[in-house]
Amino acid sequence: MRSLRVLLSARDPAGAALLAAVVPALRATDDLAVELAASPPAWEELIDAGERPARFTLRDGATAVDAGGDPRALLEAADALLARVDPHAVLVTISSFGVGLDEALLARASGRPTFALQDYPGDANAIGGIHAGTYFVRDEAAAALTRRRWGVSATPVGSLRHAPYAHLDVAHLRTEARARAGAVDDRPLIGFFAQPPEVPGHDGAFADLVTALGTLPTSPLVLLRGHPKQPDAAAAYAARLAAAGLAVHDATGEGPAEPWLAACDLVTTCYSTCGIDYAFLSARSPRPLGSVLFLLTRAETRDFLARYAGVRSPDGAGAGLGRVAERAEDLPRLLRDALAPANAAAYHAASLRLPRSARLDVVVDAVRAAARGAAARNASRPVVS
């Protein structure tokens, strides 16, 4: 009998991917009843994956409150959700840019055991400093960073959302996506994977990239992928690339990101999680795919990353999984170096050192034990007539 209720939540695509990895393992138990709640764009991602999450938005249609804003309406909506589901345990993902469903559930858990699935190392967003009881993180380095920044419990479990990559035919994905993009062997395919325009310095970094791409000896084909939170912004990026005389394939909204990442000879982004996605795809590829170049050419972007993640280097850069451009004038050289076969080979070798296993059992056992404990405590409380 599934007598233990667990509420899971997400509001970002990465969070939806984490839930997609964890939910089947939780449902494989004989006593956990899994309830999902999500805000767009995670809600759409989960619907596409065949799930039926409750849609969480505020009365005005908003899904988040800006940092420093009034969270009362958000907290009231979380109270209503918790009252309806009455979970024995809560498992959230982590979102950036303001606070939303995930953070509100932690703030209103009212003594229920809480857990969080971390995607970007060191991230632990919260309302009023109310964090999850335990954070499940990729590795010991992420655990140490999370403990140091927030004083919370952190347990390494591998990269849960990348575990399904073991079943991908990366070479086939690459061949098929390159054909769809119109790539040819003697022309580099360089991807730009956008982040929300709210990232300070983001558009300036993109402008620096456009200028530098024009200096390459062979004009590249640019694969553009807008961010799921602001897909409409991609049209402006495509127009700027075309105005610079660059060929572009806009893959925004064209299915999952993984085939488009695998297609690239070089992935560029400010500090997006797509950088580490590319690394895990590389680890599953029989041959080198390419490499990553992080666009931190604007001081405000570097400062924002430091505040957001507690580090000044993007995820993976310190492990040979991407180079960092901190000055616009260095971009032409870094682009040429990044496209060299030797760099792709070194990147591939570094990717093979990533953790291959994902300890879903650790997550399931911890959540299950906590839910059982909560149920036992509830049963022992005296009934007030």
N, C-alpha and C positions, 0 to 999 in steps of 0.2 A: 504494500500500500504506500502510495506516494504522499506521506503525511508531512514532510518537511518542505516548506515553501522558501524558495530562493529567488530574489529579485535581481535581475541583471539590467544594466543600462549602458547606453552609448549615445553620443551626439556627433562624433566625427567619423569619417570613413575608416581610419585606422582602428578606432574603437569597435566599429562593426566587424572588421576583419578579426579582431581578437575574440569577440563573442562567437563568431562563426567557428572558431577553432575550439572554444571551450564548451559551448552548449552541448554538442553531441556527447562529450565525456560526462557531463553532469547528468544528462538524460539516461545514460547507460546504467546508472545506479537504480536500485529498486525502491528508493525512499525519497528522492528529491523531485519536487514539482517545480519546474523552471518557468518563471514569468519574465517576459522581456518588455522593456520600455525604451523608447528611443526618440530623439529629436532629429529632424532633417539636418544634414544629408544622411546620417547613419540610418534613419528610418527607411529611406528608399533602398539603401544597400541591403538591409536585412530583408525587406520585402522581396527584392530581386533574388535573394538567396533562399526564398521559400519559407521564411519565418513570418510570424504575425505579431509583431510587437505593438504594444500600446503606443499611440502617437502622443508625444509630450510637447505641448506648446503652451504659451501663455495666452490670455484672452485676446491680446492684440496681435497674436501670431508670432511674437518673438520667441526665440529659443534660448536666448542667453541675455545676461545683463552685463554691461560693460564693467570693467574693474573699477571699483570705487562707487558704482551705482547702487541704487536701493534694491536689495534682493527680496523684499517682503513678498511680492507677488509670486516670485519663483519659489520661495520657501513654502508659501501656502499651497501652491500646486503640488509640491513634493509631499506635503502633509496629506493631501487628499489621495495621492497615489499610494502612499504607505498605508493609509487607513483602509483602502480598498483591497490591497494585496495582503497586508499584514504578514510580511515575510519573517521567517526565522533568521535569515541572514541576507546581507546585501553585498553584491559584487558589482562594482562600477568600473568603467574605463576612465581615462583622463583626457580632458580636452583643454585646449588653449584659448586665448582671447576671451576674456571675461569669465563668467561662471554660468553654469546651466544645470541641466538635469543631474549629472553625475555628482557635482559638488553639493547641490541641494539635498540629495539623498543622504550623503554623508553627514551633512549638518543637522538633518532631522531624523537620524536613525534611532534616536531615543533608547540607547542602550543595546540595540541589536548589534551583533558582531558584523563588522564591515571589512571588506577587502577591495583592493583596486588592482587592475591590470595595467601596468606601466608600459608605454610604448617607447617614448623618448627618454633615455637615461637621465635620471635626476628630477624628472617632472613629477610634481605632486600638488596639483591645483586644489584650492580649498576655499570655503567661505568661513571667515572668522577664525582661521587656523584650525578648523575641525577636519583632521585628516582621517584616512582609513586606518583601521587597526593594523592591517598588514598589507604591504605592497608586494605583488609578484613581479619580479624584474628579470631582465635577460641574463645577467651574469654577476659575478661578485663585484666587479668594478662599478656596475650600476647600483648594486646594493649598498656599497660603501658610500657612494656619492649621495644616494637618497637618505641614508641614515645621517650623514654629516649635515646635509642641508636642512632636514626637517625633523630629525630626532624621532623617526618612526621605525617600526619593524619592517624589514625588507628581506624577501626570500628569493634567491635565484632559481629560475625554473627553465631557462633557455628562452628562445624566441618563439612564443606560442603561435603567433600569427604567420610565421614563416615555415612552420612545420609542414603544412600542406604542399610547400614547394617541392618536397621529396617526390611527389607524384607528377610533377610537370615535365614535359619534354621541352626543355628550354631551347634546344637547337631548332625544333619545329616552330615554336612560338616566334623565334627570331626570324626565320626564313619567311614565314607567313606574313608577319607584320611589316617586314621590309618591303615585301612585294606590294602590300596595300599602300604603303607610303610612297612607292615609286622610287625606292633607293636603287642605286647602281654601285657596283663594286669599287669603281675608281673615284667615288665621291663620298666624303665622310658624311655620316648621318649623326647630327648633333641634336640631342634633345634638350629642350628647356622645359622644366617642370615647375610651374608657377606655384607660389604660395599666396595666401590671402594678401591683397594690396595693403591691408592694415599693418603688415610687417614693416617696421620703419626702414626706409632705404631700399625697399624691394624694387620699386620702379626705377630708381636710379641705378641699381645693380643690373637690371635688365637693359637699360640704355647703354651701360658700359659694355655689356656682352654684345649687343648689336654692333657697336662700333668696332669691337675687336674681331668679330666674325668676318668683317669686310677686309681684314688684313691677311687672311689665310691664303696660301698659294693656290689652293683649289677651293672654289666657293662651295660651301657645304649645303646639304639639304637639312633644314631645321625642322625637327619634329616638335610641335608645340602641344603642350598638355596643360590646359587651364586647371585651376584648383576647383574641386567639387563644390566648395562653399560659394565661389564667385565665378561660375563658368562663363558668364557673359563678358567678363573682362578679357577673355581670350581673343575676341575679335579685334580689340585695340592692339594687343600684342602682335597679332598676325599682320595687321596693317602697318605697324612700324617695321616689321621685318621685311615686308614687301617693298616698302618705301626705300629701304636700304639696298634694294636689289637682290635680296636673298630669297631663294626658293623655300617654301614652307608647306608642311602638311599639318593641318590642325586636327589633332586626334582628341580634342576635348570631347568628353562624353561618348567616345567610341569604345564602349566596353571597358573591361578591367584595365588597370594600368600595366600589369605585368608584361603582356606581349609588347607593348610600346617601349617599356624599359629595355626588354631583351633585344629589341631591334637596334638600339643605339650603340654607336661606336664611342660616344662620349655623352654622359648625362651631366647637365648643368642645373643648378638650383642654388638657392641661398643656403638653407640648411635643412631642407625637407626630409621627412622620413623616407622619401623615395630613394634617397641616396643609399640607405642601408638595405632597402628592398632590392636595389640593383646588386648589392654585394651578396645577398643571399641567393639571388638568381645566378650570379656568377659561380657561386659555390656548387650549384647543381648543374652547371654547364660543362660538357666534356672539353670545351676549348675556351680560351679567353674571349670575353665579349667586348671589353673596352675598359673604361674607367670613369671616374666621377671628378668634376671640378666644382667646388663650392664657391659661390659668388658672394664674398663678404667684403666687397670693395667699398662699402660705405660704413663709416664709423658707427652710425646709429643702428645698423643691423648687427654689428658685432656686440654693441652694448646691450641690445635687446636680447640676443642669444645668451649672453652672460646672465642677465636677469631671469630669463625663462628657464634655462637648463642648469645654471650654476657653473658653466664652463664657457670658455671662449673659442673652443674648437668644435666643429660639427661632429655629430655621431659618426664614428668610424675613421675620421681623418687621422687620429693618433695611432691607428692600427694599420696604416697603409691602404686604407679603403677610401681614398680620395685626397686630392690636393686642394689647398685653400688659396684663393686669390684675395689678397687684402688691399691691393692697389690696382686701379684701373689700367695704369701703364704696364703692369705685368701680364695682363690678360693675353695679349697676342702670343707672347712666348709660352705661357702656360698652356694655351690651347694647342699650340704646335707640339709641345712636349707630351701632352695628355693623349694625343692621337697616335703617338709612336707605338709600334708593335711591342717594343720592350716594356713600355709602361703598362700596356694591357696585360702582358704576361706577369708582371710583378703584382698587378692588382688581383689577377686571378689566383696567384699563389697566396696572397694575403687573405682572400675570401675563403680559401679552403681551411683556414684556421678558425673560422667562426664555429660556434657551438652547433652541432647537428641535432642533438636530442632536445626534445621539449617535454618537460616533466608535468604533463597534464594530471598525472596521478597525485602529485603534490598539491596542486590546486584543488582537485576534487576532494581529497582526504581532509584538507584543512577546512574547506567550506562545509563539508558534510559533518565533521566533528563539531564545528561551531554551531551549526543549525540544530544538531541533536542536543547540545548543551542548552541552547536557548529554549528549545521545546521542553526540556526537563525542568528548567527554571520556571517557565510559564505554568507547567502542570502542578508545581509545588506551591504556587501562590494561593493564599486563601481566597475563596469566592466571597465577594461582598454582596450581600442581598439588599 
